[in-house]
Amino acid sequence: MPAIPVTVLGPSGSGKTVYLASLFRRLAIPRPDTGFHVELPPDQSTRLNRIYQQISRPDAWPDPTRRADVSVWEFTCSVRTPRNQIFSPFSIEYLDYSGETLTEPDGQAESGRRVQSRIEESEFLLVLLDGIKILRCFEGDYELVDELVPIFGYMQKARATVHFVITKWDVLAAAGHTVQAVMDCLLRNPDFKNAVAVQLRNTKGTTGVRFLPVSSVGLDFAVPGPDGTMVKKGGFPSPLYVEVPFMAVLLDLFENQLRQMARQATPETQQITHRAQRLSWVRMVKDRIPLVKTYLHTVAATSPVMRLVRDHMADALLTYVETRVAAYGDRVEQDIARLRDRMLNATSEKDALNGLVALFHAKLAEFEAEHPGSRLMEEESSWTTA
């Protein structure tokens, strides 16, 4: 299978190379929670490993990519079976380049033209959004969007599937923000809103636009310094969610066909989707219970009946919802474990690919249930026609 071309876009400092190094480190070794691993050409794996070593050290971060540097990294997804067979059914070819190549006035150099040509050929664009700058957006400072405007132009030319990758998620999570809150904040900016609306119209009926949070270092490894740079606290980095955009590329590549074949979906696929939807719904109810309790406390002051509801039914509802969240979560985990075992028993690359698609579908369904707002579809967005 030919490599899937993916271009990683983002202003300088958004963390493109650091993300790819963390993705390599996370997936270079088969792990029980993934069931697959990646292989790179020796020179590429050595370079990315060195970058990751710099990330894990207690002092400086890796040097920014120089403007003249344009790197291509080929991640081959592989499955090792219990019989020690290795199947490698697909590869993703990432293009990494200096952030200034497209965002600075002199970005029309030779490397800039190479990147522009590649963007137009790409099946996928990963647009990295710097979590530190997103934090400033919540304060009304939309410098991030100003930096992205040149990239929005290339997005329109490419007509590719776009995934917005929210980097430094550890910082946003520590501030109490959710993916939905981040998306809502960004969409309040008219330039960002219009860029997303155009993308949704261009890809109507397909995969929509994803907002995927990642942390290349994990929680509590680094904190923002006074100047906005990340200061390391010590310990070991533990990449968080970095494999999710990788899985989304393969799944979204087939999503058009999957959506067209929805009526012919297997009962197992329908069951997984249904469970994930139910999990998302009960989690939403759980999140809103504090608001219900606040309301009941207010009205209970004037109504004996509402005091009865407050004192007895609210806690019963919370207990019920927590039980349902646990039950649906356990079932989704069981589905994923079963699909992972089936994939590991593949006897051909075709079997391995089919197993990976099923596994990625289940894991992304679980991820979307945990992070409402991580996928935006055109039909869900009434604001696109406003």
C-alpha positions as CSV (number, residue, x, y, z in Angstrom):
1,M,0.0,0.0,0.0
2,P,1.5,3.4,-0.9
3,A,2.3,5.8,1.9
4,I,-0.5,8.2,2.9
5,P,0.9,11.8,2.4
6,V,0.3,14.0,5.4
7,T,1.6,17.6,5.8
8,V,2.1,19.0,9.3
9,L,1.3,22.7,9.3
10,G,1.8,25.2,12.0
11,P,3.5,28.5,12.9
12,S,7.0,28.4,14.4
13,G,7.0,27.1,18.0
14,S,3.7,25.1,17.6
15,G,5.6,21.9,18.3
16,K,5.6,20.0,14.9
17,T,9.0,18.2,15.3
18,V,8.5,17.6,19.0
19,Y,5.1,16.0,18.3
20,L,6.6,13.7,15.6
21,A,9.4,12.7,18.0
22,S,6.9,11.9,20.7
23,L,4.7,10.0,18.3
24,F,7.7,7.9,17.3
25,R,8.7,7.2,20.9
26,R,5.2,6.3,21.9
27,L,4.7,3.9,19.0
28,A,8.2,2.6,18.4
29,I,7.7,-0.2,21.0
30,P,4.6,-2.5,21.0
31,R,2.5,-1.7,24.0
32,P,-0.4,-3.5,25.6
33,D,-2.8,-0.5,25.2
34,T,-2.1,-0.1,21.4
35,G,-1.5,-3.5,19.9
36,F,0.5,-2.1,17.1
37,H,3.8,-0.3,16.6
38,V,5.6,1.8,13.9
39,E,8.8,1.3,12.1
40,L,10.9,4.0,10.4
41,P,14.0,3.9,8.2
42,P,17.1,3.6,10.5
43,D,18.4,7.2,9.8
44,Q,14.9,8.7,10.5
45,S,14.4,6.7,13.7
46,T,17.8,7.7,15.0
47,R,17.1,11.4,14.3
48,L,13.7,11.3,16.0
49,N,15.1,9.4,19.0
50,R,17.8,12.0,19.5
51,I,15.2,14.8,19.4
52,Y,13.2,12.9,22.0
53,Q,16.2,12.5,24.2
54,Q,16.6,16.3,24.1
55,I,12.9,16.6,25.1
56,S,13.4,14.3,28.1
57,R,16.5,16.0,29.4
58,P,16.1,18.5,32.3
59,D,17.6,21.5,30.5
60,A,16.9,22.8,27.0
61,W,14.3,21.9,24.3
62,P,15.3,20.8,20.8
63,D,16.4,23.6,18.4
64,P,13.6,24.9,16.1
65,T,13.6,23.5,12.6
66,R,15.7,25.8,10.4
67,R,13.9,27.5,7.5
68,A,15.9,25.6,4.9
69,D,15.1,22.2,6.5
70,V,12.3,20.1,5.0
71,S,12.1,16.6,6.5
72,V,10.0,13.7,5.4
73,W,9.3,11.0,8.0
74,E,7.8,7.6,7.0
75,F,5.9,5.9,9.8
76,T,5.1,2.3,8.8
77,C,2.3,0.8,10.9
78,S,3.1,-2.8,11.9
79,V,1.5,-5.6,13.8
80,R,3.5,-8.4,15.4
81,T,1.5,-11.6,16.0
82,P,2.0,-14.2,18.8
83,R,3.6,-16.4,16.1
84,N,6.3,-13.6,15.7
85,Q,5.0,-12.6,12.2
86,I,5.1,-8.9,11.4
87,F,2.6,-7.4,9.0
88,S,3.0,-3.8,7.8
89,P,-0.2,-2.9,5.9
90,F,0.2,0.9,5.5
91,S,2.5,3.8,6.0
92,I,2.0,7.5,6.7
93,E,4.5,10.0,5.2
94,Y,4.7,13.1,7.3
95,L,6.2,16.3,5.9
96,D,7.8,18.5,8.5
97,Y,9.2,22.0,7.8
98,S,10.1,25.3,9.5
99,G,7.1,27.2,10.6
100,E,8.4,30.4,8.9
101,T,8.3,28.7,5.5
102,L,4.6,29.7,4.9
103,T,4.0,32.4,7.5
104,E,6.9,34.8,6.8
105,P,7.2,37.3,3.8
106,D,10.1,35.5,2.2
107,G,8.5,32.1,2.4
108,Q,8.7,31.8,-1.4
109,A,12.2,30.3,-1.4
110,E,12.8,26.8,-2.9
111,S,11.8,25.1,0.3
112,G,8.6,27.1,0.5
113,R,7.7,26.0,-3.1
114,R,8.3,22.4,-2.2
115,V,6.1,22.6,0.8
116,Q,3.3,24.4,-1.2
117,S,3.5,21.7,-3.8
118,R,3.3,19.0,-1.2
119,I,0.3,20.6,0.5
120,E,-1.6,20.5,-2.7
121,E,-0.9,16.8,-3.0
122,S,-1.6,15.8,0.6
123,E,-4.5,13.7,1.6
124,F,-4.4,15.1,5.1
125,L,-3.3,18.3,6.7
126,L,-2.5,18.3,10.4
127,V,-2.7,22.0,11.6
128,L,-1.0,22.3,14.9
129,L,-2.5,24.8,17.4
130,D,-0.1,26.0,20.1
131,G,-1.8,25.3,23.5
132,I,-0.1,28.2,25.1
133,K,-1.4,30.6,22.5
134,I,-4.9,29.0,22.8
135,L,-4.7,29.9,26.5
136,R,-4.3,33.5,25.5
137,C,-7.3,33.3,23.2
138,F,-9.4,32.7,26.3
139,E,-8.1,36.1,27.5
140,G,-9.1,37.8,24.2
141,D,-5.6,37.6,22.5
142,Y,-6.0,35.9,19.1
143,E,-2.5,36.2,18.0
144,L,-2.6,32.5,17.2
145,V,-5.3,33.1,14.5
146,D,-3.3,36.0,13.0
147,E,-0.4,33.6,12.5
148,L,-2.7,30.9,11.0
149,V,-4.2,33.2,8.3
150,P,-1.6,32.3,5.6
151,I,-2.1,28.6,6.4
152,F,-5.8,28.9,6.0
153,G,-5.2,30.0,2.4
154,Y,-3.2,26.8,1.7
155,M,-6.0,24.7,3.4
156,Q,-8.5,26.0,0.8
157,K,-6.2,25.1,-2.1
158,A,-5.5,21.6,-0.9
159,R,-9.1,20.3,-0.5
160,A,-7.6,17.8,1.9
161,T,-9.0,16.4,5.2
162,V,-8.0,18.7,8.0
163,H,-7.2,17.7,11.6
164,F,-6.6,20.5,14.1
165,V,-4.1,19.1,16.6
166,I,-4.2,21.0,19.9
167,T,-0.6,20.8,21.3
168,K,0.5,21.3,24.9
169,W,-2.8,19.9,26.0
170,D,-1.4,19.4,29.5
171,V,-1.4,23.2,29.9
172,L,-5.0,23.6,28.8
173,A,-6.2,20.6,30.9
174,A,-4.4,22.1,34.0
175,A,-6.4,25.3,33.4
176,G,-9.6,23.3,33.4
177,H,-10.4,23.7,29.7
178,T,-12.2,21.0,27.6
179,V,-11.9,20.3,23.9
180,Q,-15.4,21.7,23.5
181,A,-14.5,24.9,25.3
182,V,-11.3,25.3,23.1
183,M,-13.3,24.8,19.9
184,D,-16.0,27.3,21.1
185,C,-13.3,29.9,22.0
186,L,-11.6,29.6,18.6
187,L,-14.8,29.8,16.7
188,R,-15.6,33.1,18.3
189,N,-12.9,34.5,16.1
190,P,-14.5,35.3,12.7
191,D,-11.3,34.4,10.7
192,F,-11.1,31.0,12.3
193,K,-14.8,30.5,12.1
194,N,-14.9,31.2,8.4
195,A,-11.8,29.0,7.7
196,V,-13.5,26.1,9.4
197,A,-16.8,26.8,7.7
198,V,-15.1,26.7,4.2
199,Q,-13.4,23.4,5.2
200,L,-16.7,21.8,6.2
201,R,-18.4,22.9,3.0
202,N,-15.5,21.5,0.9
203,T,-15.7,18.2,2.7
204,K,-19.5,18.0,3.1
205,G,-20.7,14.4,3.5
206,T,-17.3,13.1,4.5
207,T,-15.3,13.2,7.7
208,G,-15.8,16.8,8.9
209,V,-13.1,18.5,10.9
210,R,-11.4,17.1,14.0
211,F,-10.0,18.9,17.0
212,L,-7.5,16.5,18.6
213,P,-5.8,17.3,21.9
214,V,-2.2,16.0,22.4
215,S,0.6,16.5,24.8
216,S,4.0,15.5,23.6
217,V,5.4,15.4,27.1
218,G,2.3,14.4,29.2
219,L,0.9,15.9,32.4
220,D,3.1,17.7,35.0
221,F,6.4,17.4,33.0
222,A,6.6,21.1,32.1
223,V,4.8,24.4,33.0
224,P,4.6,27.7,31.2
225,G,7.3,30.2,32.2
226,P,6.8,34.0,32.5
227,D,7.8,34.5,28.8
228,G,5.4,31.8,27.5
229,T,8.1,29.1,27.0
230,M,7.7,25.7,28.7
231,V,9.9,25.1,31.7
232,K,10.7,21.5,32.6
233,K,9.8,20.3,36.1
234,G,11.8,17.1,36.0
235,G,10.7,13.4,35.8
236,F,9.9,11.5,32.7
237,P,7.8,12.6,29.7
238,S,4.7,10.5,29.1
239,P,3.2,11.5,25.7
240,L,-0.6,11.8,25.9
241,Y,-3.0,11.1,23.0
242,V,-0.3,11.5,20.4
243,E,-1.4,8.4,18.6
244,V,-4.9,9.6,18.1
245,P,-4.2,11.8,15.0
246,F,-2.2,8.9,13.6
247,M,-5.2,6.5,14.0
248,A,-7.6,9.2,12.6
249,V,-5.7,9.4,9.4
250,L,-6.2,5.8,8.5
251,L,-9.8,5.7,9.7
252,D,-10.8,9.0,7.9
253,L,-9.1,7.7,4.7
254,F,-11.8,5.0,4.6
255,E,-14.5,7.1,6.2
256,N,-16.2,8.0,2.9
257,Q,-16.6,4.4,2.0
258,L,-17.7,3.5,5.5
259,R,-20.3,6.2,5.5
260,Q,-21.6,5.1,2.2
261,M,-21.7,1.5,3.4
262,A,-23.3,2.4,6.8
263,R,-26.5,0.4,6.0
264,Q,-24.3,-2.6,5.4
265,A,-22.3,-2.2,8.6
266,T,-21.7,-5.3,10.6
267,P,-23.8,-5.7,13.7
268,E,-20.5,-5.6,15.7
269,T,-19.6,-2.2,14.2
270,Q,-23.1,-0.9,14.9
271,Q,-22.9,-2.1,18.4
272,I,-19.6,-0.4,19.1
273,T,-20.9,2.9,17.6
274,H,-24.1,2.7,19.7
275,R,-22.2,2.0,22.9
276,A,-19.9,4.9,22.3
277,Q,-22.9,7.2,21.6
278,R,-24.6,6.1,24.8
279,L,-21.4,6.6,26.7
280,S,-21.1,10.2,25.4
281,W,-24.7,10.9,26.3
282,V,-24.5,9.6,29.9
283,R,-21.2,11.5,30.4
284,M,-22.9,14.7,29.3
285,V,-25.8,14.1,31.7
286,K,-23.2,13.5,34.5
287,D,-21.5,16.8,33.7
288,R,-24.7,18.7,34.0
289,I,-25.8,17.2,37.3
290,P,-24.0,19.9,39.4
291,L,-26.2,22.5,37.5
292,V,-29.3,20.5,38.4
293,K,-28.3,20.3,42.0
294,T,-27.7,24.1,42.1
295,Y,-31.2,24.7,40.7
296,L,-32.8,22.3,43.2
297,H,-31.1,24.0,46.1
298,T,-32.6,27.3,44.9
299,V,-36.1,26.2,44.3
300,A,-36.2,23.9,47.4
301,A,-36.3,27.0,49.6
302,T,-39.9,27.7,48.5
303,S,-41.3,24.2,47.8
304,P,-41.5,21.2,50.2
305,V,-41.9,18.9,47.1
306,M,-38.7,20.2,45.6
307,R,-36.9,19.8,48.9
308,L,-37.9,16.1,48.7
309,V,-36.5,15.9,45.2
310,R,-33.3,17.6,46.2
311,D,-32.7,15.5,49.3
312,H,-33.4,12.1,47.7
313,M,-33.8,12.0,43.9
314,A,-30.7,14.1,43.0
315,D,-28.3,11.7,44.7
316,A,-30.2,8.7,43.3
317,L,-29.8,10.2,39.8
318,L,-26.1,10.8,40.2
319,T,-25.6,7.2,41.4
320,Y,-27.5,5.9,38.5
321,V,-25.6,7.9,35.9
322,E,-22.2,7.0,37.5
323,T,-23.2,3.4,37.3
324,R,-24.2,3.7,33.6
325,V,-20.9,5.6,32.8
326,A,-18.9,2.8,34.4
327,A,-21.0,0.1,32.6
328,Y,-20.7,1.6,29.1
329,G,-17.0,2.4,29.7
330,D,-16.3,-1.2,30.6
331,R,-18.2,-2.5,27.5
332,V,-16.3,-0.2,25.2
333,E,-13.0,-1.4,26.8
334,Q,-14.1,-5.0,26.3
335,D,-14.8,-4.3,22.6
336,I,-11.4,-2.7,22.1
337,A,-9.6,-5.6,23.9
338,R,-11.5,-8.1,21.7
339,L,-10.6,-6.3,18.5
340,R,-7.0,-5.9,19.6
341,D,-6.8,-9.7,20.1
342,R,-8.3,-10.4,16.7
343,M,-5.8,-8.0,15.0
344,L,-2.9,-9.8,16.7
345,N,-4.1,-13.1,15.2
346,A,-3.9,-11.8,11.7
347,T,-2.5,-14.2,9.1
348,S,-2.0,-11.6,6.2
349,E,-1.5,-7.9,5.7
350,K,-5.1,-7.7,4.6
351,D,-6.3,-9.2,7.9
352,A,-3.9,-6.9,9.8
353,L,-5.3,-3.8,7.9
354,N,-8.9,-4.9,8.5
355,G,-8.1,-5.4,12.2
356,L,-6.4,-2.0,12.5
357,V,-9.4,-0.2,10.9
358,A,-11.8,-2.0,13.4
359,L,-9.5,-1.3,16.3
360,F,-9.0,2.4,15.4
361,H,-12.7,2.8,14.9
362,A,-13.4,1.5,18.4
363,K,-10.7,3.6,20.1
364,L,-11.7,6.8,18.3
365,A,-15.3,6.2,19.2
366,E,-14.2,6.0,22.8
367,F,-12.0,9.1,22.5
368,E,-14.9,11.1,21.0
369,A,-17.1,10.1,23.8
370,E,-14.5,11.2,26.3
371,H,-13.9,14.5,24.5
372,P,-17.1,16.1,23.1
373,G,-16.2,18.6,20.4
374,S,-13.3,16.7,19.1
375,R,-15.2,16.1,15.8
376,L,-17.3,18.7,14.0
377,M,-19.6,17.7,11.2
378,E,-21.1,20.1,8.6
379,E,-24.7,19.1,9.5
380,E,-24.0,19.8,13.2
381,S,-22.9,23.4,12.5
382,S,-25.8,25.8,12.0
383,W,-23.3,28.7,12.4
384,T,-21.7,27.8,9.1
385,T,-24.6,29.3,7.2
386,A,-24.9,32.3,9.5
